[in-house]
Amino acid sequence: DCEHVMDPTFLIDDYSELYSSVPRIPQPYILVMPMPGQYDLISECLKRIRTKTSLPFVFIGRDWKYWIYPGKTVFCSPSNWLNLFANASGVITNSFHGTAFCLHLKKPFITFGYTDKTRATRNVRMENLLKHLDLSDRYITSNEEMDKIDQVLEPLDWRHVDELKEALTQKSKAYLHSALEA
């Protein structure tokens, strides 16, 4: 048997001191933070979101020649990265840590799972995390699930999510303490 523990990013409660002094983007925006892959699905998502909102997209640095709706591309430090998440109106990502920080900072989000065989094993952490927090409805792996994108700007029941997250985090801390004491 293997003990499931939360990612180390969940062992810290408050990240605000790391980004609070960083200047904000003054207008509301949707943050797009993809890792390589899923460009087709995420591009389709951006097309659909564009028909529903005029909020600009802010992309965290990659080569955006693939995007139909180029927005402001930001190459950033860890403090800027956290600041972009903290101040976004919603987030679109296929990154585990992008998803994790949406949960930390209470941001509406959509997470895309990888569909190609070489990267699909990366989905396990995102799937497990979202399942344990009753947020599987925020996870998209195909065009057939695109109706979920409307949720990117919808608030979540953060009280429920935080209760589940806190229970998992406390269990993880207890396991780590016992492992270190053994």
Secondary structure, 3 states (H helix, E strand, C coil): CCCCCCCHHHHCCCCHHHHCCCCCCCCCCEEEECCCCCHHHHHHHHHHHHCCCCCCEEEECCCHHHCCCCCEEECCCHHHHHHHHHHCCEEEECCHHHHHHHHHHCCCEEEECCCCCCCHHHHHHHHHHHHHCCCHHHEECCHHHHHHHHHHHCCCCHHHHHHHHHHHHHHHHHHHHHHHHC
